[in-house]
Amino acid sequence: MAQQYLLPCPACGAKTPVDTRQAGETITCSCGNKLSVPTLRGLRELERSEDSAPSAPVRTKKWSPVQGLLFSFGLLVAILCGAMATRHFVAYRSLAEYTIDRTEEVDKDFEQIIDNLTLTSSLEAWEDLSKSGLSNEMVPTWVAAQQASAHHVRAMTIWGAIAAVGLMSVAVALVMGRAK
């Protein structure tokens, strides 16, 4: 039911009930005088009808400071940790194409390079290796990418779990308000 207001007639003083659906229209008073119903803004300034119920129930219950703090803290934790988990997910997905083991391809490429070396280039390569040595351990790209992917999966799990705790805190704060 729409909110009803009492529109006074300047001629006879009678108060004619009008509702918000009649805003801007012209109505006739019981004395025959034509009355212009004000706009919605103007209706709010009129006296309310006794038999009309308020348009929306007014919530008077307020949150306690603990409930507000629990909600705010939980929401902040959930947003920040969710962002970190998303960041690690994006990094993890960007490494997907690099984690494929390419050992066989690299071995074939090196075999072909070695097979195509001339005697002098073989001697130069041997001299370079004898000076620098074979002690520099090189990690293949796919192994490094697999290690980085594993790190991102662990980080996603941790950040996601903390974000879930933050969301649970928000849920507890919302339920606290209904439980009372």
N, C-alpha and C positions, 0 to 999 in steps of 0.2 A: 504494500500500500504506500502511495506517495505521501510525503509530508504535507500537511495542510496548514494554511495560514489564514488569519482573519483580515479581510480587506475592508476598511471602514468606508462608508458612503458619506461624502461631504454634505449631501442634501438632508438625509434623514438620521444619520449617525449609526445605522444598523451595520453590523459586521457580517460580511458575506464570506463563507468559507471558500477558499481557492487552494488548488494544489500546484505543484511545480510543473505539471504538464500543461497548465493554462497560462504559463508565463508569456507575456507579450500580447495576449488576446484581449478582447473587449467583452465584458459580461454585463448583464442587466441586473440591477438591484431589485429587491422586492417592491420598492417604491417607484420603479420604472426608470430610474436614473442610470445612464450608461457609465460603467466603471472600467478604466484601463488597468489590467493586471500588470504589475511591474515585471521587469526582467528577473531572472533568478537571483541576481545580486540584490535587487530591490526587495524581493520576497523575504530575504533573510532579516531585513529590518522590521518586518511586520510581526505582530503578535502571533504566536503559534496557537493552533486550535487545541482545545483540551482533549478531544477524543482521538487525536492522531498520535501514533506511537513514534518514537524517534526512529530515524531512517536506518541507523546502524547502531548496534550495541557498543557501548563505550567500555573499553577494557581499563579497569582501574588497577589491576594487579601490576606491580612493577618488579623488575629484576633486582635481586639482592646484589650487593657489590661482589660477592664471591661468584655468583652466577655470571655476571657481566665479565669479570676477570677471566673466568674459565672459558667462556665463549670467545672473548677477544684473543687470549693467548692461544687457544686451540686453533682458531682461524688463521692467525699469523703463522703458527708453526706449520699448519697444513699447506698454506700457500707457498711459504719459502721452501719447505722440503719437497713439495710437489714440483716446484720450479727446478730444484737441483736434480731430482730424479728424472725430469724431462730432459734436462741438459745432458745427463749421462746417457739417456736413451738415444738422443740424437747422435752423440759421439759414437755410441755402440753401433748404430745403424750405418754410420758413415764408414766404419771399418770393415763392414761385412765383405766387401769385394776383395779386400787385401788379406783376409785370413785363410784363403785357399792355399793349401800346400802345393808349392810349385817346384819341389826338389827335382823331380824327373826332368822338367823343362830346363832348369838351370844346369843340371848335369849334362844334358844333351848339348846345350849352348857352349859350355866350357869344353867339352870333348871336341866339338867342331872347331872352336878357336885354337885349341892345342894342336889338333890335326893340321890346321892351316898355317901354323907357325913355321917360318923358315929357320934354318940353322942359326943364323945371326940373331934373329929376334928371340929365339929360344935361349941363346947365350945371354942376351940383354935382360930377359925376364929372370933368368937364374941369378945374374949378378944383383939385380934389384932386390930379389927375395933374400939373397944371402946377406945384404946390407941391412935390410929392415927386419928380416926374420919372419917367422910364421906365428909369432906370439900374439899378434893383434887378432883377437877373436871377434869375428864378424857374426852378428846375429842376422839371420835371413829376415827379410821384410815381413813375411807371413808369420814367422814366429813372434816377432815384436808386436804385430797386429793382434795375434791371438792372445798374447799377454795383456795388451791394452784392453781388448774386448772383455777378458776375464775381470780386469779391474773395474770396468764400467758396469758389468753385471753385478758385482759385489756392491758397488756404490749405489746403483739403482735400487737394489734390495734394501740396503740400509736406509737410504733417504725415503723410499716408499713406505717402509715400516714406521719411520718417525712421522711421516705425513698421515698415516693411518691413525696413529696415536692422537695426533692433533684433531683429526676428524671425530674420533671417539670423544674427545674432550668437548667439542662443539655439540655433539649429540647429547652428552650428559648434561650440559648446560641447558639445552632446549627441553630435555625431559624433566629437569629439576623444576622448571617453571610450571609444568603441567601437573606434577606430582602433588603440589601443595593444595 
